[in-house]
Amino acid sequence: MAKLSDVIISNPHIITFDDLARAVGLLGEQGERFLEFDIKPDYRDTPKNWEIKLETAFYWGERVKK
């Protein structure tokens, strides 16, 4: 199980919510099965529905953008 806090800590180059969503999407594509939202992302562009957006990115990855 991946924790959102671990994703953020291990990727200090991520500075926007969109970058975080891409990183979360890659986790899902690489075979990670579960993602725990243990913290709220603290980026200026974090939307109010951030949980839904990250969950969608995790389960659908790049397929969401097509």
PDB file of N, CA, C and O in Angstrom:
ATOM      1  N   MET A   1       0.844  -1.170   0.000  1.00  0.00           N
ATOM      2  CA  MET A   1       0.000   0.000   0.000  1.00  0.00           C
ATOM      3  C   MET A   1       0.893   1.238   0.000  1.00  0.00           C
ATOM      4  O   MET A   1       1.818   1.359   0.804  1.00  0.00           O
ATOM      5  N   ALA A   2       0.600   2.138  -0.903  1.00  0.00           N
ATOM      6  CA  ALA A   2       1.328   3.399  -0.971  1.00  0.00           C
ATOM      7  C   ALA A   2       0.595   4.441  -0.132  1.00  0.00           C
ATOM      8  O   ALA A   2      -0.635   4.489  -0.112  1.00  0.00           O
ATOM      9  N   LYS A   3       1.361   5.259   0.548  1.00  0.00           N
ATOM     10  CA  LYS A   3       0.783   6.371   1.311  1.00  0.00           C
ATOM     11  C   LYS A   3       1.088   7.663   0.559  1.00  0.00           C
ATOM     12  O   LYS A   3       2.184   7.839   0.027  1.00  0.00           O
ATOM     13  N   LEU A   4       0.124   8.548   0.521  1.00  0.00           N
ATOM     14  CA  LEU A   4       0.313   9.809  -0.173  1.00  0.00           C
ATOM     15  C   LEU A   4       1.481  10.591   0.416  1.00  0.00           C
ATOM     16  O   LEU A   4       2.236  11.226  -0.321  1.00  0.00           O
ATOM     17  N   SER A   5       1.635  10.551   1.721  1.00  0.00           N
ATOM     18  CA  SER A   5       2.754  11.259   2.351  1.00  0.00           C
ATOM     19  C   SER A   5       4.093  10.731   1.850  1.00  0.00           C
ATOM     20  O   SER A   5       5.023  11.511   1.643  1.00  0.00           O
ATOM     21  N   ASP A   6       4.208   9.426   1.651  1.00  0.00           N
ATOM     22  CA  ASP A   6       5.450   8.848   1.130  1.00  0.00           C
ATOM     23  C   ASP A   6       5.727   9.303  -0.293  1.00  0.00           C
ATOM     24  O   ASP A   6       6.876   9.556  -0.655  1.00  0.00           O
ATOM     25  N   VAL A   7       4.686   9.405  -1.095  1.00  0.00           N
ATOM     26  CA  VAL A   7       4.844   9.875  -2.478  1.00  0.00           C
ATOM     27  C   VAL A   7       5.369  11.308  -2.472  1.00  0.00           C
ATOM     28  O   VAL A   7       6.287  11.636  -3.223  1.00  0.00           O
ATOM     29  N   ILE A   8       4.796  12.154  -1.635  1.00  0.00           N
ATOM     30  CA  ILE A   8       5.209  13.557  -1.574  1.00  0.00           C
ATOM     31  C   ILE A   8       6.633  13.688  -1.042  1.00  0.00           C
ATOM     32  O   ILE A   8       7.437  14.435  -1.600  1.00  0.00           O
ATOM     33  N   ILE A   9       6.942  12.980   0.015  1.00  0.00           N
ATOM     34  CA  ILE A   9       8.283  13.061   0.618  1.00  0.00           C
ATOM     35  C   ILE A   9       9.355  12.530  -0.323  1.00  0.00           C
ATOM     36  O   ILE A   9      10.439  13.106  -0.411  1.00  0.00           O
ATOM     37  N   SER A  10       9.070  11.454  -1.019  1.00  0.00           N
ATOM     38  CA  SER A  10      10.092  10.852  -1.878  1.00  0.00           C
ATOM     39  C   SER A  10      10.206  11.531  -3.239  1.00  0.00           C
ATOM     40  O   SER A  10      11.044  11.139  -4.051  1.00  0.00           O
ATOM     41  N   ASN A  11       9.388  12.532  -3.503  1.00  0.00           N
ATOM     42  CA  ASN A  11       9.443  13.272  -4.767  1.00  0.00           C
ATOM     43  C   ASN A  11       9.492  14.773  -4.507  1.00  0.00           C
ATOM     44  O   ASN A  11       8.519  15.473  -4.789  1.00  0.00           O
ATOM     45  N   PRO A  12      10.615  15.289  -3.968  1.00  0.00           N
ATOM     46  CA  PRO A  12      10.686  16.713  -3.634  1.00  0.00           C
ATOM     47  C   PRO A  12      10.619  17.635  -4.849  1.00  0.00           C
ATOM     48  O   PRO A  12      10.404  18.838  -4.699  1.00  0.00           O
ATOM     49  N   HIS A  13      10.799  17.091  -6.037  1.00  0.00           N
ATOM     50  CA  HIS A  13      10.716  17.902  -7.259  1.00  0.00           C
ATOM     51  C   HIS A  13       9.276  18.254  -7.624  1.00  0.00           C
ATOM     52  O   HIS A  13       9.050  19.125  -8.463  1.00  0.00           O
ATOM     53  N   ILE A  14       8.309  17.597  -7.012  1.00  0.00           N
ATOM     54  CA  ILE A  14       6.900  17.871  -7.278  1.00  0.00           C
ATOM     55  C   ILE A  14       6.528  19.180  -6.594  1.00  0.00           C
ATOM     56  O   ILE A  14       6.681  19.328  -5.381  1.00  0.00           O
ATOM     57  N   ILE A  15       6.032  20.138  -7.398  1.00  0.00           N
ATOM     58  CA  ILE A  15       5.682  21.442  -6.829  1.00  0.00           C
ATOM     59  C   ILE A  15       4.245  21.864  -7.137  1.00  0.00           C
ATOM     60  O   ILE A  15       3.785  22.904  -6.666  1.00  0.00           O
ATOM     61  N   THR A  16       3.539  21.053  -7.930  1.00  0.00           N
ATOM     62  CA  THR A  16       2.139  21.368  -8.230  1.00  0.00           C
ATOM     63  C   THR A  16       1.273  20.125  -8.027  1.00  0.00           C
ATOM     64  O   THR A  16       1.764  18.996  -8.004  1.00  0.00           O
ATOM     65  N   PHE A  17      -0.011  20.364  -7.884  1.00  0.00           N
ATOM     66  CA  PHE A  17      -0.944  19.254  -7.740  1.00  0.00           C
ATOM     67  C   PHE A  17      -0.953  18.380  -8.989  1.00  0.00           C
ATOM     68  O   PHE A  17      -1.033  17.156  -8.886  1.00  0.00           O
ATOM     69  N   ASP A  18      -0.873  18.994 -10.166  1.00  0.00           N
ATOM     70  CA  ASP A  18      -0.851  18.207 -11.402  1.00  0.00           C
ATOM     71  C   ASP A  18       0.354  17.277 -11.460  1.00  0.00           C
ATOM     72  O   ASP A  18       0.247  16.144 -11.929  1.00  0.00           O
ATOM     73  N   ASP A  19       1.500  17.756 -10.985  1.00  0.00           N
ATOM     74  CA  ASP A  19       2.685  16.891 -10.923  1.00  0.00           C
ATOM     75  C   ASP A  19       2.438  15.716  -9.972  1.00  0.00           C
ATOM     76  O   ASP A  19       2.822  14.582 -10.257  1.00  0.00           O
ATOM     77  N   LEU A  20       1.799  16.004  -8.850  1.00  0.00           N
ATOM     78  CA  LEU A  20       1.481  14.945  -7.892  1.00  0.00           C
ATOM     79  C   LEU A  20       0.529  13.922  -8.511  1.00  0.00           C
ATOM     80  O   LEU A  20       0.708  12.718  -8.331  1.00  0.00           O
ATOM     81  N   ALA A  21      -0.473  14.395  -9.230  1.00  0.00           N
ATOM     82  CA  ALA A  21      -1.421  13.486  -9.873  1.00  0.00           C
ATOM     83  C   ALA A  21      -0.709  12.582 -10.874  1.00  0.00           C
ATOM     84  O   ALA A  21      -1.034  11.399 -10.977  1.00  0.00           O
ATOM     85  N   ARG A  22       0.256  13.123 -11.611  1.00  0.00           N
ATOM     86  CA  ARG A  22       1.027  12.297 -12.551  1.00  0.00           C
ATOM     87  C   ARG A  22       1.822  11.224 -11.807  1.00  0.00           C
ATOM     88  O   ARG A  22       1.859  10.070 -12.234  1.00  0.00           O
ATOM     89  N   ALA A  23       2.456  11.602 -10.697  1.00  0.00           N
ATOM     90  CA  ALA A  23       3.237  10.643  -9.909  1.00  0.00           C
ATOM     91  C   ALA A  23       2.338   9.553  -9.334  1.00  0.00           C
ATOM     92  O   ALA A  23       2.713   8.381  -9.312  1.00  0.00           O
ATOM     93  N   VAL A  24       1.167   9.934  -8.873  1.00  0.00           N
ATOM     94  CA  VAL A  24       0.208   8.964  -8.336  1.00  0.00           C
ATOM     95  C   VAL A  24      -0.273   8.039  -9.447  1.00  0.00           C
ATOM     96  O   VAL A  24      -0.432   6.837  -9.233  1.00  0.00           O
ATOM     97  N   GLY A  25      -0.504   8.592 -10.625  1.00  0.00           N
ATOM     98  CA  GLY A  25      -0.908   7.778 -11.773  1.00  0.00           C
ATOM     99  C   GLY A  25       0.143   6.745 -12.138  1.00  0.00           C
ATOM    100  O   GLY A  25      -0.182   5.611 -12.488  1.00  0.00           O
ATOM    101  N   LEU A  26       1.400   7.142 -12.056  1.00  0.00           N
ATOM    102  CA  LEU A  26       2.491   6.202 -12.357  1.00  0.00           C
ATOM    103  C   LEU A  26       2.514   5.046 -11.363  1.00  0.00           C
ATOM    104  O   LEU A  26       2.796   3.908 -11.738  1.00  0.00           O
ATOM    105  N   LEU A  27       2.217   5.334 -10.101  1.00  0.00           N
ATOM    106  CA  LEU A  27       2.167   4.258  -9.110  1.00  0.00           C
ATOM    107  C   LEU A  27       1.146   3.202  -9.503  1.00  0.00           C
ATOM    108  O   LEU A  27       1.421   2.004  -9.441  1.00  0.00           O
ATOM    109  N   GLY A  28      -0.024   3.655  -9.905  1.00  0.00           N
ATOM    110  CA  GLY A  28      -1.065   2.718 -10.323  1.00  0.00           C
ATOM    111  C   GLY A  28      -0.658   1.926 -11.548  1.00  0.00           C
ATOM    112  O   GLY A  28      -0.922   0.727 -11.639  1.00  0.00           O
ATOM    113  N   GLU A  29      -0.015   2.600 -12.492  1.00  0.00           N
ATOM    114  CA  GLU A  29       0.415   1.916 -13.711  1.00  0.00           C
ATOM    115  C   GLU A  29       1.518   0.907 -13.426  1.00  0.00           C
ATOM    116  O   GLU A  29       1.653  -0.085 -14.142  1.00  0.00           O
ATOM    117  N   GLN A  30       2.308   1.155 -12.384  1.00  0.00           N
ATOM    118  CA  GLN A  30       3.411   0.255 -12.040  1.00  0.00           C
ATOM    119  C   GLN A  30       2.944  -0.927 -11.190  1.00  0.00           C
ATOM    120  O   GLN A  30       3.754  -1.770 -10.804  1.00  0.00           O
ATOM    121  N   GLY A  31       1.648  -0.992 -10.897  1.00  0.00           N
ATOM    122  CA  GLY A  31       1.122  -2.161 -10.214  1.00  0.00           C
ATOM    123  C   GLY A  31       0.766  -1.982  -8.764  1.00  0.00           C
ATOM    124  O   GLY A  31       0.317  -2.929  -8.119  1.00  0.00           O
ATOM    125  N   GLU A  32       0.956  -0.784  -8.227  1.00  0.00           N
ATOM    126  CA  GLU A  32       0.538  -0.556  -6.843  1.00  0.00           C
ATOM    127  C   GLU A  32      -0.971  -0.763  -6.762  1.00  0.00           C
ATOM    128  O   GLU A  32      -1.701  -0.332  -7.655  1.00  0.00           O
ATOM    129  N   ARG A  33      -1.437  -1.405  -5.723  1.00  0.00           N
ATOM    130  CA  ARG A  33      -2.855  -1.767  -5.659  1.00  0.00           C
ATOM    131  C   ARG A  33      -3.697  -0.830  -4.816  1.00  0.00           C
ATOM    132  O   ARG A  33      -4.889  -0.670  -5.076  1.00  0.00           O
ATOM    133  N   PHE A  34      -3.095  -0.202  -3.800  1.00  0.00           N
ATOM    134  CA  PHE A  34      -3.858   0.651  -2.900  1.00  0.00           C
ATOM    135  C   PHE A  34      -3.106   1.942  -2.637  1.00  0.00           C
ATOM    136  O   PHE A  34      -1.875   1.970  -2.603  1.00  0.00           O
ATOM    137  N   LEU A  35      -3.869   3.008  -2.453  1.00  0.00           N
ATOM    138  CA  LEU A  35      -3.297   4.305  -2.119  1.00  0.00           C
ATOM    139  C   LEU A  35      -4.047   4.857  -0.911  1.00  0.00           C
ATOM    140  O   LEU A  35      -5.271   4.982  -0.930  1.00  0.00           O
ATOM    141  N   GLU A  36      -3.301   5.183   0.133  1.00  0.00           N
ATOM    142  CA  GLU A  36      -3.903   5.725   1.359  1.00  0.00           C
ATOM    143  C   GLU A  36      -3.706   7.230   1.392  1.00  0.00           C
ATOM    144  O   GLU A  36      -2.586   7.722   1.253  1.00  0.00           O
ATOM    145  N   PHE A  37      -4.795   7.956   1.576  1.00  0.00           N
ATOM    146  CA  PHE A  37      -4.743   9.407   1.697  1.00  0.00           C
ATOM    147  C   PHE A  37      -4.537   9.757   3.165  1.00  0.00           C
ATOM    148  O   PHE A  37      -5.494  10.060   3.878  1.00  0.00           O
ATOM    149  N   ASP A  38      -3.292   9.715   3.609  1.00  0.00           N
ATOM    150  CA  ASP A  38      -2.996   9.966   5.014  1.00  0.00           C
ATOM    151  C   ASP A  38      -2.750  11.440   5.319  1.00  0.00           C
ATOM    152  O   ASP A  38      -2.710  11.835   6.484  1.00  0.00           O
ATOM    153  N   ILE A  39      -2.585  12.254   4.280  1.00  0.00           N
ATOM    154  CA  ILE A  39      -2.450  13.702   4.446  1.00  0.00           C
ATOM    155  C   ILE A  39      -3.129  14.399   3.277  1.00  0.00           C
ATOM    156  O   ILE A  39      -3.404  13.781   2.249  1.00  0.00           O
ATOM    157  N   LYS A  40      -3.395  15.681   3.440  1.00  0.00           N
ATOM    158  CA  LYS A  40      -3.924  16.496   2.347  1.00  0.00           C
ATOM    159  C   LYS A  40      -2.738  17.188   1.684  1.00  0.00           C
ATOM    160  O   LYS A  40      -1.904  17.774   2.374  1.00  0.00           O
ATOM    161  N   PRO A  41      -2.649  17.128   0.353  1.00  0.00           N
ATOM    162  CA  PRO A  41      -1.546  17.813  -0.331  1.00  0.00           C
ATOM    163  C   PRO A  41      -1.626  19.321  -0.089  1.00  0.00           C
ATOM    164  O   PRO A  41      -2.709  19.907  -0.118  1.00  0.00           O
ATOM    165  N   ASP A  42      -0.485  19.933   0.145  1.00  0.00           N
ATOM    166  CA  ASP A  42      -0.442  21.354   0.472  1.00  0.00           C
ATOM    167  C   ASP A  42       0.198  22.158  -0.662  1.00  0.00           C
ATOM    168  O   ASP A  42       1.202  22.845  -0.473  1.00  0.00           O
ATOM    169  N   TYR A  43      -0.414  22.052  -1.847  1.00  0.00           N
ATOM    170  CA  TYR A  43       0.060  22.827  -2.995  1.00  0.00           C
ATOM    171  C   TYR A  43      -0.919  23.961  -3.246  1.00  0.00           C
ATOM    172  O   TYR A  43      -2.101  23.844  -2.921  1.00  0.00           O
ATOM    173  N   ARG A  44      -0.447  25.043  -3.815  1.00  0.00           N
ATOM    174  CA  ARG A  44      -1.325  26.197  -4.070  1.00  0.00           C
ATOM    175  C   ARG A  44      -2.506  25.838  -4.957  1.00  0.00           C
ATOM    176  O   ARG A  44      -3.593  26.398  -4.814  1.00  0.00           O
ATOM    177  N   ASP A  45      -2.286  24.893  -5.883  1.00  0.00           N
ATOM    178  CA  ASP A  45      -3.334  24.556  -6.849  1.00  0.00           C
ATOM    179  C   ASP A  45      -4.138  23.307  -6.475  1.00  0.00           C
ATOM    180  O   ASP A  45      -4.835  22.746  -7.320  1.00  0.00           O
ATOM    181  N   THR A  46      -4.043  22.871  -5.216  1.00  0.00           N
ATOM    182  CA  THR A  46      -4.802  21.694  -4.788  1.00  0.00           C
ATOM    183  C   THR A  46      -6.302  22.021  -4.809  1.00  0.00           C
ATOM    184  O   THR A  46      -6.751  22.927  -4.106  1.00  0.00           O
ATOM    185  N   PRO A  47      -7.075  21.281  -5.617  1.00  0.00           N
ATOM    186  CA  PRO A  47      -8.513  21.565  -5.711  1.00  0.00           C
ATOM    187  C   PRO A  47      -9.272  21.034  -4.494  1.00  0.00           C
ATOM    188  O   PRO A  47      -8.758  20.224  -3.723  1.00  0.00           O
ATOM    189  N   LYS A  48     -10.498  21.508  -4.347  1.00  0.00           N
ATOM    190  CA  LYS A  48     -11.328  21.055  -3.221  1.00  0.00           C
ATOM    191  C   LYS A  48     -11.638  19.570  -3.318  1.00  0.00           C
ATOM    192  O   LYS A  48     -11.767  18.901  -2.293  1.00  0.00           O
ATOM    193  N   ASN A  49     -11.758  19.048  -4.521  1.00  0.00           N
ATOM    194  CA  ASN A  49     -12.064  17.627  -4.718  1.00  0.00           C
ATOM    195  C   ASN A  49     -10.793  16.818  -5.004  1.00  0.00           C
ATOM    196  O   ASN A  49     -10.791  15.937  -5.863  1.00  0.00           O
ATOM    197  N   TRP A  50      -9.723  17.125  -4.283  1.00  0.00           N
ATOM    198  CA  TRP A  50      -8.429  16.514  -4.542  1.00  0.00           C
ATOM    199  C   TRP A  50      -8.449  14.998  -4.390  1.00  0.00           C
ATOM    200  O   TRP A  50      -7.750  14.299  -5.124  1.00  0.00           O
ATOM    201  N   GLU A  51      -9.232  14.478  -3.456  1.00  0.00           N
ATOM    202  CA  GLU A  51      -9.269  13.025  -3.251  1.00  0.00           C
ATOM    203  C   GLU A  51      -9.776  12.315  -4.509  1.00  0.00           C
ATOM    204  O   GLU A  51      -9.212  11.305  -4.931  1.00  0.00           O
ATOM    205  N   ILE A  52     -10.829  12.844  -5.093  1.00  0.00           N
ATOM    206  CA  ILE A  52     -11.402  12.235  -6.297  1.00  0.00           C
ATOM    207  C   ILE A  52     -10.415  12.300  -7.454  1.00  0.00           C
ATOM    208  O   ILE A  52     -10.256  11.336  -8.202  1.00  0.00           O
ATOM    209  N   LYS A  53      -9.757  13.442  -7.595  1.00  0.00           N
ATOM    210  CA  LYS A  53      -8.799  13.597  -8.694  1.00  0.00           C
ATOM    211  C   LYS A  53      -7.609  12.649  -8.552  1.00  0.00           C
ATOM    212  O   LYS A  53      -7.157  12.066  -9.537  1.00  0.00           O
ATOM    213  N   LEU A  54      -7.104  12.496  -7.331  1.00  0.00           N
ATOM    214  CA  LEU A  54      -5.973  11.582  -7.139  1.00  0.00           C
ATOM    215  C   LEU A  54      -6.397  10.129  -7.270  1.00  0.00           C
ATOM    216  O   LEU A  54      -5.652   9.308  -7.805  1.00  0.00           O
ATOM    217  N   GLU A  55      -7.581   9.812  -6.790  1.00  0.00           N
ATOM    218  CA  GLU A  55      -8.081   8.441  -6.937  1.00  0.00           C
ATOM    219  C   GLU A  55      -8.256   8.095  -8.410  1.00  0.00           C
ATOM    220  O   GLU A  55      -7.910   6.993  -8.837  1.00  0.00           O
ATOM    221  N   THR A  56      -8.786   9.023  -9.180  1.00  0.00           N
ATOM    222  CA  THR A  56      -8.957   8.813 -10.617  1.00  0.00           C
ATOM    223  C   THR A  56      -7.602   8.634 -11.297  1.00  0.00           C
ATOM    224  O   THR A  56      -7.434   7.737 -12.124  1.00  0.00           O
ATOM    225  N   ALA A  57      -6.637   9.485 -10.949  1.00  0.00           N
ATOM    226  CA  ALA A  57      -5.301   9.365 -11.526  1.00  0.00           C
ATOM    227  C   ALA A  57      -4.672   8.019 -11.170  1.00  0.00           C
ATOM    228  O   ALA A  57      -4.025   7.393 -12.009  1.00  0.00           O
ATOM    229  N   PHE A  58      -4.860   7.578  -9.935  1.00  0.00           N
ATOM    230  CA  PHE A  58      -4.269   6.323  -9.482  1.00  0.00           C
ATOM    231  C   PHE A  58      -4.848   5.130 -10.239  1.00  0.00           C
ATOM    232  O   PHE A  58      -4.107   4.249 -10.674  1.00  0.00           O
ATOM    233  N   TYR A  59      -6.150   5.103 -10.394  1.00  0.00           N
ATOM    234  CA  TYR A  59      -6.780   3.946 -11.029  1.00  0.00           C
ATOM    235  C   TYR A  59      -6.763   3.998 -12.549  1.00  0.00           C
ATOM    236  O   TYR A  59      -6.748   2.952 -13.198  1.00  0.00           O
ATOM    237  N   TRP A  60      -6.765   5.193 -13.131  1.00  0.00           N
ATOM    238  CA  TRP A  60      -6.828   5.302 -14.580  1.00  0.00           C
ATOM    239  C   TRP A  60      -5.543   5.783 -15.229  1.00  0.00           C
ATOM    240  O   TRP A  60      -5.347   5.574 -16.426  1.00  0.00           O
ATOM    241  N   GLY A  61      -4.656   6.424 -14.465  1.00  0.00           N
ATOM    242  CA  GLY A  61      -3.375   6.883 -14.989  1.00  0.00           C
ATOM    243  C   GLY A  61      -3.491   7.714 -16.236  1.00  0.00           C
ATOM    244  O   GLY A  61      -4.348   8.593 -16.322  1.00  0.00           O
ATOM    245  N   GLU A  62      -2.650   7.452 -17.195  1.00  0.00           N
ATOM    246  CA  GLU A  62      -2.629   8.204 -18.440  1.00  0.00           C
ATOM    247  C   GLU A  62      -3.864   7.992 -19.291  1.00  0.00           C
ATOM    248  O   GLU A  62      -4.157   8.803 -20.169  1.00  0.00           O
ATOM    249  N   ARG A  63      -4.590   6.919 -19.047  1.00  0.00           N
ATOM    250  CA  ARG A  63      -5.803   6.664 -19.837  1.00  0.00           C
ATOM    251  C   ARG A  63      -6.850   7.740 -19.626  1.00  0.00           C
ATOM    252  O   ARG A  63      -7.713   7.934 -20.482  1.00  0.00           O
ATOM    253  N   VAL A  64      -6.794   8.437 -18.514  1.00  0.00           N
ATOM    254  CA  VAL A  64      -7.774   9.482 -18.203  1.00  0.00           C
ATOM    255  C   VAL A  64      -7.629  10.659 -19.149  1.00  0.00           C
ATOM    256  O   VAL A  64      -8.621  11.324 -19.448  1.00  0.00           O
ATOM    257  N   LYS A  65      -6.439  10.933 -19.625  1.00  0.00           N
ATOM    258  CA  LYS A  65      -6.173  12.121 -20.449  1.00  0.00           C
ATOM    259  C   LYS A  65      -6.528  11.910 -21.908  1.00  0.00           C
ATOM    260  O   LYS A  65      -6.583  12.873 -22.674  1.00  0.00           O
ATOM    261  N   LYS A  66      -6.765  10.691 -22.302  1.00  0.00           N
ATOM    262  CA  LYS A  66      -7.029  10.403 -23.720  1.00  0.00           C
ATOM    263  C   LYS A  66      -8.479  10.614 -24.070  1.00  0.00           C
ATOM    264  O   LYS A  66      -8.871  10.417 -25.221  1.00  0.00           O
TER     265      LYS A  66
END
